[in-house]
Amino acid sequence: MLVPFPIVCWIGALVTDITYSRSANIMWANFSSWLLLVGLVMGGFAALAGIIDYLGDRRVRSGAAKLHGLINITVFVIQIFNSFVHARDGWTSVVPTGLTLSAIAVLLLAVSGWLGGTLVYKQGVGTPR
């Protein structure tokens, strides 16, 4: 139940980055910074729950789960760097580095989401036995 929060925040950060790159209105860069921060906080909680699931259930320790976790860790690290980039002032806080990092993170989230769906719907992870 924690997973949707960082996903929505990081997709929202990409949308606000794109909007900022088109308008140069600093409000959009500020929105991106806040969305990245909230996504990192909630992503930390989701990661903790994922680690508990991984260690507590044998069905979770498949190859898909390892790749899913690795991609999620990668996205989390990218978004930490992205938060530092967004902490700069003005145009360079988003364009081009922040926007690029946001886009890469969202693309990796799509792959991770597909793997997470595979775990739940094909392998039954997180469902009653």
A tleap script that builds the chain and sets N, CA, C and O, in Angstrom:
source leaprc.protein.ff14SB
mol = sequence {
  NMET LEU VAL PRO PHE PRO ILE VAL CYS TRP
  ILE GLY ALA LEU VAL THR ASP ILE THR TYR
  SER ARG SER ALA ASN ILE MET TRP ALA ASN
  PHE SER SER TRP LEU LEU LEU VAL GLY LEU
  VAL MET GLY GLY PHE ALA ALA LEU ALA GLY
  ILE ILE ASP TYR LEU GLY ASP ARG ARG VAL
  ARG SER GLY ALA ALA LYS LEU HIE GLY LEU
  ILE ASN ILE THR VAL PHE VAL ILE GLN ILE
  PHE ASN SER PHE VAL HIE ALA ARG ASP GLY
  TRP THR SER VAL VAL PRO THR GLY LEU THR
  LEU SER ALA ILE ALA VAL LEU LEU LEU ALA
  VAL SER GLY TRP LEU GLY GLY THR LEU VAL
  TYR LYS GLN GLY VAL GLY THR PRO CARG
}
set mol.1.N position { 0.813 -1.188 0.000 }
set mol.1.CA position { 0.000 0.000 0.000 }
set mol.1.C position { 0.860 1.256 0.000 }
set mol.1.O position { 0.359 2.347 -0.272 }
set mol.2.N position { 2.139 1.117 0.299 }
set mol.2.CA position { 3.031 2.275 0.301 }
set mol.2.C position { 3.593 2.583 -1.085 }
set mol.2.O position { 3.975 3.719 -1.368 }
set mol.3.N position { 3.639 1.584 -1.932 }
set mol.3.CA position { 4.302 1.701 -3.232 }
set mol.3.C position { 3.731 2.812 -4.129 }
set mol.3.O position { 4.515 3.504 -4.779 }
set mol.4.N position { 2.433 3.015 -4.195 }
set mol.4.CA position { 1.926 4.058 -5.105 }
set mol.4.C position { 2.405 5.474 -4.780 }
set mol.4.O position { 2.500 6.309 -5.679 }
set mol.5.N position { 2.707 5.757 -3.520 }
set mol.5.CA position { 3.095 7.118 -3.149 }
set mol.5.C position { 4.374 7.587 -3.848 }
set mol.5.O position { 4.354 8.642 -4.481 }
set mol.6.N position { 5.492 6.843 -3.758 }
set mol.6.CA position { 6.679 7.325 -4.471 }
set mol.6.C position { 6.487 7.313 -5.986 }
set mol.6.O position { 7.025 8.175 -6.681 }
set mol.7.N position { 5.738 6.362 -6.500 }
set mol.7.CA position { 5.511 6.307 -7.946 }
set mol.7.C position { 4.799 7.573 -8.411 }
set mol.7.O position { 5.230 8.220 -9.366 }
set mol.8.N position { 3.720 7.918 -7.740 }
set mol.8.CA position { 2.954 9.115 -8.112 }
set mol.8.C position { 3.804 10.370 -7.936 }
set mol.8.O position { 3.780 11.258 -8.788 }
set mol.9.N position { 4.547 10.450 -6.846 }
set mol.9.CA position { 5.382 11.634 -6.608 }
set mol.9.C position { 6.440 11.785 -7.694 }
set mol.9.O position { 6.673 12.892 -8.180 }
set mol.10.N position { 7.081 10.685 -8.080 }
set mol.10.CA position { 8.165 10.780 -9.053 }
set mol.10.C position { 7.645 10.999 -10.475 }
set mol.10.O position { 8.301 11.667 -11.275 }
set mol.11.N position { 6.492 10.453 -10.791 }
set mol.11.CA position { 5.870 10.782 -12.081 }
set mol.11.C position { 5.443 12.246 -12.068 }
set mol.11.O position { 5.613 12.955 -13.060 }
set mol.12.N position { 4.891 12.693 -10.948 }
set mol.12.CA position { 4.520 14.101 -10.808 }
set mol.12.C position { 5.722 15.019 -10.940 }
set mol.12.O position { 5.619 16.097 -11.525 }
set mol.13.N position { 6.871 14.600 -10.397 }
set mol.13.CA position { 8.090 15.405 -10.525 }
set mol.13.C position { 8.505 15.523 -11.988 }
set mol.13.O position { 8.951 16.586 -12.421 }
set mol.14.N position { 8.365 14.450 -12.748 }
set mol.14.CA position { 8.666 14.520 -14.178 }
set mol.14.C position { 7.730 15.495 -14.883 }
set mol.14.O position { 8.165 16.299 -15.707 }
set mol.15.N position { 6.446 15.419 -14.553 }
set mol.15.CA position { 5.467 16.320 -15.180 }
set mol.15.C position { 5.776 17.775 -14.820 }
set mol.15.O position { 5.730 18.646 -15.687 }
set mol.16.N position { 6.089 18.044 -13.556 }
set mol.16.CA position { 6.388 19.427 -13.170 }
set mol.16.C position { 7.735 19.887 -13.738 }
set mol.16.O position { 7.913 21.074 -14.010 }
set mol.17.N position { 8.677 18.969 -13.919 }
set mol.17.CA position { 9.937 19.322 -14.591 }
set mol.17.C position { 9.683 19.733 -16.035 }
set mol.17.O position { 10.228 20.728 -16.513 }
set mol.18.N position { 8.857 18.964 -16.719 }
set mol.18.CA position { 8.520 19.293 -18.113 }
set mol.18.C position { 7.820 20.638 -18.172 }
set mol.18.O position { 8.117 21.467 -19.032 }
set mol.19.N position { 6.887 20.849 -17.251 }
set mol.19.CA position { 6.158 22.121 -17.217 }
set mol.19.C position { 7.114 23.284 -16.949 }
set mol.19.O position { 7.001 24.338 -17.575 }
set mol.20.N position { 8.049 23.094 -16.026 }
set mol.20.CA position { 9.029 24.148 -15.754 }
set mol.20.C position { 9.903 24.424 -16.974 }
set mol.20.O position { 10.197 25.581 -17.275 }
set mol.21.N position { 10.317 23.378 -17.674 }
set mol.21.CA position { 11.172 23.574 -18.846 }
set mol.21.C position { 10.448 24.343 -19.950 }
set mol.21.O position { 11.092 24.993 -20.773 }
set mol.22.N position { 9.114 24.275 -19.974 }
set mol.22.CA position { 8.321 24.992 -20.974 }
set mol.22.C position { 7.953 26.412 -20.538 }
set mol.22.O position { 7.765 27.293 -21.377 }
set mol.23.N position { 7.849 26.633 -19.205 }
set mol.23.CA position { 7.340 27.926 -18.736 }
set mol.23.C position { 8.379 28.788 -18.022 }
set mol.23.O position { 8.255 30.012 -17.998 }
set mol.24.N position { 9.400 28.161 -17.443 }
set mol.24.CA position { 10.416 28.844 -16.621 }
set mol.24.C position { 9.809 29.514 -15.383 }
set mol.24.O position { 10.409 30.419 -14.804 }
set mol.25.N position { 8.624 29.068 -14.988 }
set mol.25.CA position { 7.999 29.568 -13.759 }
set mol.25.C position { 8.555 28.754 -12.591 }
set mol.25.O position { 8.343 27.544 -12.518 }
set mol.26.N position { 9.264 29.416 -11.683 }
set mol.26.CA position { 9.981 28.740 -10.603 }
set mol.26.C position { 9.072 27.903 -9.708 }
set mol.26.O position { 9.538 26.970 -9.054 }
set mol.27.N position { 7.782 28.225 -9.673 }
set mol.27.CA position { 6.830 27.453 -8.882 }
set mol.27.C position { 6.894 25.969 -9.260 }
set mol.27.O position { 6.817 25.109 -8.382 }
set mol.28.N position { 7.034 25.660 -10.546 }
set mol.28.CA position { 7.063 24.273 -11.012 }
set mol.28.C position { 8.327 23.566 -10.545 }
set mol.28.O position { 8.281 22.378 -10.228 }
set mol.29.N position { 9.440 24.261 -10.498 }
set mol.29.CA position { 10.680 23.674 -9.970 }
set mol.29.C position { 10.529 23.388 -8.480 }
set mol.29.O position { 11.024 22.376 -7.984 }
set mol.30.N position { 9.846 24.280 -7.770 }
set mol.30.CA position { 9.595 24.050 -6.337 }
set mol.30.C position { 8.695 22.835 -6.129 }
set mol.30.O position { 8.930 22.029 -5.228 }
set mol.31.N position { 7.665 22.707 -6.961 }
set mol.31.CA position { 6.797 21.524 -6.878 }
set mol.31.C position { 7.611 20.249 -7.089 }
set mol.31.O position { 7.430 19.265 -6.371 }
set mol.32.N position { 8.501 20.271 -8.070 }
set mol.32.CA position { 9.344 19.101 -8.346 }
set mol.32.C position { 10.181 18.730 -7.124 }
set mol.32.O position { 10.278 17.559 -6.759 }
set mol.33.N position { 10.783 19.736 -6.500 }
set mol.33.CA position { 11.616 19.476 -5.322 }
set mol.33.C position { 10.817 18.810 -4.207 }
set mol.33.O position { 11.281 17.852 -3.589 }
set mol.34.N position { 9.621 19.322 -3.956 }
set mol.34.CA position { 8.778 18.745 -2.911 }
set mol.34.C position { 8.323 17.335 -3.272 }
set mol.34.O position { 8.302 16.450 -2.417 }
set mol.35.N position { 7.961 17.127 -4.523 }
set mol.35.CA position { 7.534 15.796 -4.951 }
set mol.35.C position { 8.676 14.785 -4.831 }
set mol.35.O position { 8.456 13.642 -4.430 }
set mol.36.N position { 9.875 15.200 -5.176 }
set mol.36.CA position { 11.028 14.313 -5.024 }
set mol.36.C position { 11.252 13.957 -3.561 }
set mol.36.O position { 11.500 12.796 -3.235 }
set mol.37.N position { 11.166 14.942 -2.682 }
set mol.37.CA position { 11.378 14.701 -1.258 }
set mol.37.C position { 10.323 13.755 -0.677 }
set mol.37.O position { 10.661 12.797 0.019 }
set mol.38.N position { 9.062 14.020 -0.959 }
set mol.38.CA position { 7.994 13.155 -0.439 }
set mol.38.C position { 8.137 11.746 -1.026 }
set mol.38.O position { 7.923 10.759 -0.323 }
set mol.39.N position { 8.495 11.651 -2.299 }
set mol.39.CA position { 8.715 10.352 -2.919 }
set mol.39.C position { 9.850 9.590 -2.251 }
set mol.39.O position { 9.766 8.375 -2.074 }
set mol.40.N position { 10.903 10.293 -1.882 }
set mol.40.CA position { 12.023 9.626 -1.199 }
set mol.40.C position { 11.626 9.144 0.192 }
set mol.40.O position { 11.984 8.035 0.589 }
set mol.41.N position { 10.890 9.965 0.933 }
set mol.41.CA position { 10.456 9.551 2.277 }
set mol.41.C position { 9.548 8.326 2.187 }
set mol.41.O position { 9.764 7.332 2.879 }
set mol.42.N position { 8.536 8.407 1.332 }
set mol.42.CA position { 7.607 7.280 1.197 }
set mol.42.C position { 8.293 6.079 0.544 }
set mol.42.O position { 7.976 4.934 0.865 }
set mol.43.N position { 9.229 6.334 -0.367 }
set mol.43.CA position { 9.993 5.246 -0.976 }
set mol.43.C position { 10.848 4.519 0.047 }
set mol.43.O position { 11.053 3.310 -0.059 }
set mol.44.N position { 11.347 5.249 1.037 }
set mol.44.CA position { 12.100 4.611 2.114 }
set mol.44.C position { 11.229 3.656 2.911 }
set mol.44.O position { 11.652 2.550 3.248 }
set mol.45.N position { 10.002 4.089 3.213 }
set mol.45.CA position { 9.070 3.199 3.917 }
set mol.45.C position { 8.699 1.979 3.056 }
set mol.45.O position { 8.630 0.855 3.554 }
set mol.46.N position { 8.464 2.216 1.766 }
set mol.46.CA position { 8.128 1.113 0.861 }
set mol.46.C position { 9.300 0.148 0.734 }
set mol.46.O position { 9.100 -1.065 0.665 }
set mol.47.N position { 10.523 0.676 0.702 }
set mol.47.CA position { 11.711 -0.183 0.621 }
set mol.47.C position { 11.838 -1.042 1.875 }
set mol.47.O position { 12.178 -2.223 1.797 }
set mol.48.N position { 11.567 -0.447 3.017 }
set mol.48.CA position { 11.625 -1.204 4.266 }
set mol.48.C position { 10.612 -2.354 4.248 }
set mol.48.O position { 10.932 -3.473 4.648 }
set mol.49.N position { 9.400 -2.074 3.785 }
set mol.49.CA position { 8.386 -3.127 3.682 }
set mol.49.C position { 8.808 -4.188 2.670 }
set mol.49.O position { 8.585 -5.378 2.891 }
set mol.50.N position { 9.414 -3.767 1.566 }
set mol.50.CA position { 9.885 -4.719 0.553 }
set mol.50.C position { 10.994 -5.619 1.073 }
set mol.50.O position { 11.026 -6.812 0.771 }
set mol.51.N position { 11.895 -5.051 1.848 }
set mol.51.CA position { 12.979 -5.851 2.436 }
set mol.51.C position { 12.413 -6.872 3.412 }
set mol.51.O position { 12.858 -8.020 3.444 }
set mol.52.N position { 11.435 -6.458 4.206 }
set mol.52.CA position { 10.795 -7.386 5.147 }
set mol.52.C position { 10.113 -8.518 4.377 }
set mol.52.O position { 10.230 -9.683 4.760 }
set mol.53.N position { 9.400 -8.186 3.290 }
set mol.53.CA position { 8.775 -9.224 2.458 }
set mol.53.C position { 9.820 -10.154 1.860 }
set mol.53.O position { 9.647 -11.373 1.856 }
set mol.54.N position { 10.893 -9.581 1.362 }
set mol.54.CA position { 11.936 -10.371 0.710 }
set mol.54.C position { 12.561 -11.360 1.686 }
set mol.54.O position { 12.799 -12.516 1.337 }
set mol.55.N position { 12.824 -10.910 2.895 }
set mol.55.CA position { 13.453 -11.785 3.885 }
set mol.55.C position { 12.466 -12.746 4.533 }
set mol.55.O position { 12.870 -13.798 5.028 }
set mol.56.N position { 11.179 -12.404 4.541 }
set mol.56.CA position { 10.204 -13.199 5.281 }
set mol.56.C position { 9.428 -14.222 4.475 }
set mol.56.O position { 8.715 -15.038 5.059 }
set mol.57.N position { 9.539 -14.211 3.156 }
set mol.57.CA position { 8.726 -15.110 2.333 }
set mol.57.C position { 9.577 -15.692 1.209 }
set mol.57.O position { 10.132 -14.956 0.394 }
set mol.58.N position { 9.673 -17.010 1.175 }
set mol.58.CA position { 10.494 -17.675 0.160 }
set mol.58.C position { 10.040 -17.378 -1.262 }
set mol.58.O position { 10.863 -17.294 -2.174 }
set mol.59.N position { 8.728 -17.219 -1.457 }
set mol.59.CA position { 8.211 -16.968 -2.810 }
set mol.59.C position { 8.741 -15.661 -3.388 }
set mol.59.O position { 8.759 -15.474 -4.605 }
set mol.60.N position { 9.166 -14.774 -2.524 }
set mol.60.CA position { 9.628 -13.466 -2.970 }
set mol.60.C position { 11.059 -13.526 -3.494 }
set mol.60.O position { 11.471 -12.630 -4.232 }
set mol.61.N position { 11.811 -14.528 -3.146 }
set mol.61.CA position { 13.234 -14.573 -3.480 }
set mol.61.C position { 13.529 -15.115 -4.872 }
set mol.61.O position { 14.533 -15.801 -5.062 }
set mol.62.N position { 12.696 -14.830 -5.826 }
set mol.62.CA position { 12.918 -15.277 -7.200 }
set mol.62.C position { 13.812 -14.296 -7.935 }
set mol.62.O position { 14.165 -13.240 -7.409 }
set mol.63.N position { 14.178 -14.662 -9.171 }
set mol.63.CA position { 14.981 -13.778 -10.003 }
set mol.63.C position { 14.278 -12.470 -10.298 }
set mol.63.O position { 14.906 -11.412 -10.323 }
set mol.64.N position { 12.954 -12.541 -10.527 }
set mol.64.CA position { 12.187 -11.329 -10.812 }
set mol.64.C position { 12.194 -10.393 -9.604 }
set mol.64.O position { 12.254 -9.174 -9.764 }
set mol.65.N position { 12.135 -10.954 -8.404 }
set mol.65.CA position { 12.138 -10.135 -7.198 }
set mol.65.C position { 13.484 -9.443 -7.013 }
set mol.65.O position { 13.546 -8.284 -6.602 }
set mol.66.N position { 14.555 -10.161 -7.318 }
set mol.66.CA position { 15.885 -9.558 -7.182 }
set mol.66.C position { 16.052 -8.406 -8.165 }
set mol.66.O position { 16.550 -7.342 -7.797 }
set mol.67.N position { 15.642 -8.610 -9.406 }
set mol.67.CA position { 15.744 -7.554 -10.411 }
set mol.67.C position { 14.827 -6.380 -10.052 }
set mol.67.O position { 15.212 -5.219 -10.191 }
set mol.68.N position { 13.624 -6.690 -9.593 }
set mol.68.CA position { 12.666 -5.665 -9.150 }
set mol.68.C position { 13.285 -4.808 -8.043 }
set mol.68.O position { 13.224 -3.580 -8.095 }
set mol.69.N position { 13.871 -5.456 -7.057 }
set mol.69.CA position { 14.500 -4.737 -5.954 }
set mol.69.C position { 15.703 -3.918 -6.400 }
set mol.69.O position { 15.891 -2.786 -5.954 }
set mol.70.N position { 16.508 -4.487 -7.271 }
set mol.70.CA position { 17.683 -3.777 -7.777 }
set mol.70.C position { 17.300 -2.528 -8.555 }
set mol.70.O position { 17.919 -1.475 -8.398 }
set mol.71.N position { 16.280 -2.649 -9.393 }
set mol.71.CA position { 15.814 -1.483 -10.148 }
set mol.71.C position { 15.259 -0.427 -9.195 }
set mol.71.O position { 15.508 0.765 -9.376 }
set mol.72.N position { 14.510 -0.861 -8.184 }
set mol.72.CA position { 13.957 0.097 -7.228 }
set mol.72.C position { 15.056 0.820 -6.450 }
set mol.72.O position { 14.952 2.021 -6.201 }
set mol.73.N position { 16.093 0.105 -6.071 }
set mol.73.CA position { 17.227 0.740 -5.389 }
set mol.73.C position { 17.902 1.744 -6.316 }
set mol.73.O position { 18.271 2.840 -5.895 }
set mol.74.N position { 18.061 1.361 -7.579 }
set mol.74.CA position { 18.657 2.263 -8.568 }
set mol.74.C position { 17.833 3.534 -8.720 }
set mol.74.O position { 18.382 4.636 -8.745 }
set mol.75.N position { 16.518 3.380 -8.821 }
set mol.75.CA position { 15.632 4.547 -8.944 }
set mol.75.C position { 15.752 5.419 -7.701 }
set mol.75.O position { 15.801 6.644 -7.810 }
set mol.76.N position { 15.797 4.814 -6.537 }
set mol.76.CA position { 15.903 5.569 -5.291 }
set mol.76.C position { 17.190 6.396 -5.273 }
set mol.76.O position { 17.170 7.568 -4.897 }
set mol.77.N position { 18.302 5.792 -5.677 }
set mol.77.CA position { 19.588 6.503 -5.707 }
set mol.77.C position { 19.552 7.626 -6.747 }
set mol.77.O position { 20.034 8.729 -6.489 }
set mol.78.N position { 18.980 7.345 -7.918 }
set mol.78.CA position { 18.837 8.384 -8.940 }
set mol.78.C position { 18.050 9.563 -8.386 }
set mol.78.O position { 18.412 10.718 -8.612 }
set mol.79.N position { 16.983 9.275 -7.669 }
set mol.79.CA position { 16.143 10.353 -7.147 }
set mol.79.C position { 16.823 11.110 -6.000 }
set mol.79.O position { 16.523 12.285 -5.782 }
set mol.80.N position { 17.716 10.471 -5.275 }
set mol.80.CA position { 18.509 11.205 -4.283 }
set mol.80.C position { 19.385 12.231 -5.001 }
set mol.80.O position { 19.422 13.401 -4.620 }
set mol.81.N position { 20.089 11.782 -6.044 }
set mol.81.CA position { 20.903 12.714 -6.830 }
set mol.81.C position { 20.036 13.791 -7.463 }
set mol.81.O position { 20.426 14.958 -7.517 }
set mol.82.N position { 18.862 13.399 -7.939 }
set mol.82.CA position { 17.937 14.344 -8.557 }
set mol.82.C position { 17.508 15.419 -7.554 }
set mol.82.O position { 17.360 16.584 -7.921 }
set mol.83.N position { 17.311 15.034 -6.306 }
set mol.83.CA position { 16.947 16.011 -5.277 }
set mol.83.C position { 18.065 17.025 -5.073 }
set mol.83.O position { 17.800 18.213 -4.890 }
set mol.84.N position { 19.302 16.565 -5.104 }
set mol.84.CA position { 20.430 17.492 -4.978 }
set mol.84.C position { 20.511 18.426 -6.179 }
set mol.84.O position { 20.813 19.609 -6.028 }
set mol.85.N position { 20.243 17.901 -7.362 }
set mol.85.CA position { 20.233 18.737 -8.568 }
set mol.85.C position { 19.130 19.784 -8.455 }
set mol.85.O position { 19.341 20.950 -8.788 }
set mol.86.N position { 17.959 19.373 -7.988 }
set mol.86.CA position { 16.832 20.294 -7.855 }
set mol.86.C position { 17.052 21.325 -6.743 }
set mol.86.O position { 16.328 22.319 -6.682 }
set mol.87.N position { 18.019 21.112 -5.878 }
set mol.87.CA position { 18.302 22.064 -4.804 }
set mol.87.C position { 19.066 23.290 -5.316 }
set mol.87.O position { 19.192 24.287 -4.605 }
set mol.88.N position { 19.571 23.215 -6.541 }
set mol.88.CA position { 20.256 24.385 -7.116 }
set mol.88.C position { 19.236 25.468 -7.430 }
set mol.88.O position { 18.028 25.231 -7.423 }
set mol.89.N position { 19.748 26.654 -7.703 }
set mol.89.CA position { 18.867 27.785 -8.004 }
set mol.89.C position { 18.615 27.912 -9.495 }
set mol.89.O position { 19.474 27.606 -10.322 }
set mol.90.N position { 17.433 28.364 -9.811 }
set mol.90.CA position { 17.095 28.761 -11.168 }
set mol.90.C position { 16.999 27.640 -12.176 }
set mol.90.O position { 16.742 26.484 -11.842 }
set mol.91.N position { 17.213 28.020 -13.416 }
set mol.91.CA position { 17.020 27.151 -14.572 }
set mol.91.C position { 17.790 25.840 -14.454 }
set mol.91.O position { 17.265 24.785 -14.811 }
set mol.92.N position { 19.030 25.888 -13.958 }
set mol.92.CA position { 19.856 24.678 -13.885 }
set mol.92.C position { 19.377 23.688 -12.833 }
set mol.92.O position { 19.889 22.570 -12.758 }
set mol.93.N position { 18.404 24.082 -12.021 }
set mol.93.CA position { 17.872 23.130 -11.042 }
set mol.93.C position { 17.055 22.039 -11.720 }
set mol.93.O position { 16.838 20.970 -11.149 }
set mol.94.N position { 16.605 22.311 -12.936 }
set mol.94.CA position { 15.777 21.332 -13.640 }
set mol.94.C position { 16.362 20.983 -15.010 }
set mol.94.O position { 16.495 19.807 -15.350 }
set mol.95.N position { 16.705 21.987 -15.779 }
set mol.95.CA position { 17.096 21.772 -17.170 }
set mol.95.C position { 18.608 21.781 -17.291 }
set mol.95.O position { 19.226 22.725 -16.798 }
set mol.96.N position { 19.242 20.809 -17.905 }
set mol.96.CA position { 18.704 19.576 -18.451 }
set mol.96.C position { 18.816 18.387 -17.496 }
set mol.96.O position { 18.121 17.386 -17.667 }
set mol.97.N position { 19.698 18.496 -16.480 }
set mol.97.CA position { 20.030 17.329 -15.666 }
set mol.97.C position { 18.843 16.801 -14.862 }
set mol.97.O position { 18.581 15.598 -14.871 }
set mol.98.N position { 18.129 17.677 -14.175 }
set mol.98.CA position { 16.990 17.238 -13.367 }
set mol.98.C position { 15.907 16.587 -14.204 }
set mol.98.O position { 15.337 15.570 -13.809 }
set mol.99.N position { 15.625 17.161 -15.342 }
set mol.99.CA position { 14.623 16.608 -16.250 }
set mol.99.C position { 15.055 15.241 -16.770 }
set mol.99.O position { 14.245 14.320 -16.863 }
set mol.100.N position { 16.326 15.118 -17.103 }
set mol.100.CA position { 16.846 13.838 -17.601 }
set mol.100.C position { 16.780 12.766 -16.519 }
set mol.100.O position { 16.359 11.640 -16.786 }
set mol.101.N position { 17.194 13.107 -15.304 }
set mol.101.CA position { 17.145 12.133 -14.208 }
set mol.101.C position { 15.709 11.715 -13.903 }
set mol.101.O position { 15.443 10.542 -13.642 }
set mol.102.N position { 14.787 12.670 -13.935 }
set mol.102.CA position { 13.378 12.340 -13.699 }
set mol.102.C position { 12.858 11.382 -14.765 }
set mol.102.O position { 12.151 10.426 -14.449 }
set mol.103.N position { 13.204 11.634 -16.017 }
set mol.103.CA position { 12.736 10.774 -17.112 }
set mol.103.C position { 13.319 9.369 -16.996 }
set mol.103.O position { 12.606 8.385 -17.189 }
set mol.104.N position { 14.604 9.270 -16.682 }
set mol.104.CA position { 15.241 7.947 -16.520 }
set mol.104.C position { 14.578 7.187 -15.373 }
set mol.104.O position { 14.289 5.997 -15.497 }
set mol.105.N position { 14.337 7.877 -14.259 }
set mol.105.CA position { 13.717 7.230 -13.098 }
set mol.105.C position { 12.331 6.710 -13.430 }
set mol.105.O position { 11.982 5.598 -13.031 }
set mol.106.N position { 11.535 7.486 -14.149 }
set mol.106.CA position { 10.175 7.060 -14.490 }
set mol.106.C position { 10.206 5.879 -15.461 }
set mol.106.O position { 9.385 4.968 -15.345 }
set mol.107.N position { 11.124 5.878 -16.401 }
set mol.107.CA position { 11.247 4.729 -17.312 }
set mol.107.C position { 11.637 3.465 -16.545 }
set mol.107.O position { 11.104 2.386 -16.806 }
set mol.108.N position { 12.562 3.601 -15.607 }
set mol.108.CA position { 12.938 2.441 -14.782 }
set mol.108.C position { 11.779 2.000 -13.888 }
set mol.108.O position { 11.609 0.806 -13.642 }
set mol.109.N position { 10.984 2.947 -13.401 }
set mol.109.CA position { 9.807 2.596 -12.601 }
set mol.109.C position { 8.812 1.768 -13.409 }
set mol.109.O position { 8.164 0.872 -12.868 }
set mol.110.N position { 8.691 2.066 -14.696 }
set mol.110.CA position { 7.779 1.289 -15.546 }
set mol.110.C position { 8.241 -0.166 -15.627 }
set mol.110.O position { 7.424 -1.083 -15.546 }
set mol.111.N position { 9.532 -0.376 -15.786 }
set mol.111.CA position { 10.074 -1.742 -15.840 }
set mol.111.C position { 9.885 -2.432 -14.496 }
set mol.111.O position { 9.473 -3.591 -14.436 }
set mol.112.N position { 10.188 -1.713 -13.422 }
set mol.112.CA position { 10.032 -2.271 -12.084 }
set mol.112.C position { 8.573 -2.606 -11.785 }
set mol.112.O position { 8.280 -3.626 -11.161 }
set mol.113.N position { 7.667 -1.748 -12.229 }
set mol.113.CA position { 6.237 -2.014 -12.034 }
set mol.113.C position { 5.782 -3.264 -12.762 }
set mol.113.O position { 4.982 -4.042 -12.241 }
set mol.114.N position { 6.296 -3.454 -13.967 }
set mol.114.CA position { 5.965 -4.664 -14.720 }
set mol.114.C position { 6.475 -5.898 -13.976 }
set mol.114.O position { 5.767 -6.901 -13.880 }
set mol.115.N position { 7.698 -5.829 -13.449 }
set mol.115.CA position { 8.237 -6.952 -12.682 }
set mol.115.C position { 7.446 -7.172 -11.394 }
set mol.115.O position { 7.209 -8.314 -11.000 }
set mol.116.N position { 7.040 -6.098 -10.744 }
set mol.116.CA position { 6.219 -6.216 -9.534 }
set mol.116.C position { 4.876 -6.859 -9.832 }
set mol.116.O position { 4.382 -7.671 -9.049 }
set mol.117.N position { 4.286 -6.498 -10.965 }
set mol.117.CA position { 3.032 -7.132 -11.385 }
set mol.117.C position { 3.215 -8.619 -11.638 }
set mol.117.O position { 2.346 -9.427 -11.312 }
set mol.118.N position { 4.353 -8.972 -12.223 }
set mol.118.CA position { 4.671 -10.388 -12.446 }
set mol.118.C position { 4.743 -11.134 -11.118 }
set mol.118.O position { 4.240 -12.250 -10.996 }
set mol.119.N position { 5.365 -10.515 -10.138 }
set mol.119.CA position { 5.479 -11.162 -8.829 }
set mol.119.C position { 4.112 -11.397 -8.200 }
set mol.119.O position { 3.859 -12.461 -7.635 }
set mol.120.N position { 3.244 -10.415 -8.297 }
set mol.120.CA position { 1.934 -10.522 -7.645 }
set mol.120.C position { 1.000 -11.429 -8.438 }
set mol.120.O position { 0.411 -12.348 -7.870 }
set mol.121.N position { 0.857 -11.187 -9.732 }
set mol.121.CA position { -0.179 -11.852 -10.507 }
set mol.121.C position { 0.230 -13.198 -11.072 }
set mol.121.O position { -0.636 -14.028 -11.346 }
set mol.122.N position { 1.497 -13.438 -11.253 }
set mol.122.CA position { 1.943 -14.736 -11.773 }
set mol.122.C position { 2.505 -15.646 -10.694 }
set mol.122.O position { 2.349 -16.865 -10.753 }
set mol.123.N position { 3.161 -15.043 -9.703 }
set mol.123.CA position { 3.782 -15.866 -8.663 }
set mol.123.C position { 3.016 -15.824 -7.349 }
set mol.123.O position { 3.340 -16.574 -6.428 }
set mol.124.N position { 2.013 -14.969 -7.242 }
set mol.124.CA position { 1.167 -14.944 -6.060 }
set mol.124.C position { 1.790 -14.305 -4.840 }
set mol.124.O position { 1.307 -14.513 -3.727 }
set mol.125.N position { 2.856 -13.528 -5.018 }
set mol.125.CA position { 3.498 -12.879 -3.890 }
set mol.125.C position { 2.578 -11.808 -3.329 }
set mol.125.O position { 2.003 -11.024 -4.085 }
set mol.126.N position { 2.434 -11.766 -2.012 }
set mol.126.CA position { 1.606 -10.778 -1.363 }
set mol.126.C position { 0.126 -11.112 -1.387 }
set mol.126.O position { -0.701 -10.278 -1.018 }
set mol.127.N position { -0.219 -12.313 -1.813 }
set mol.127.CA position { -1.616 -12.738 -1.843 }
set mol.127.C position { -1.815 -13.855 -0.818 }
set mol.127.O position { -0.851 -14.527 -0.451 }
set mol.128.N position { -3.032 -14.063 -0.357 }
set mol.128.CA position { -3.275 -15.153 0.591 }
set mol.128.C position { -2.896 -16.497 -0.035 }
set mol.128.O position { -3.098 -16.725 -1.228 }
set mol.129.N position { -2.355 -17.355 0.779 }
set mol.129.CA position { -1.908 -18.678 0.285 }
set mol.129.C position { -3.041 -19.626 0.126 }
set mol.129.O position { -2.836 -20.771 -0.277 }
savepdb mol mol.pdb
quit
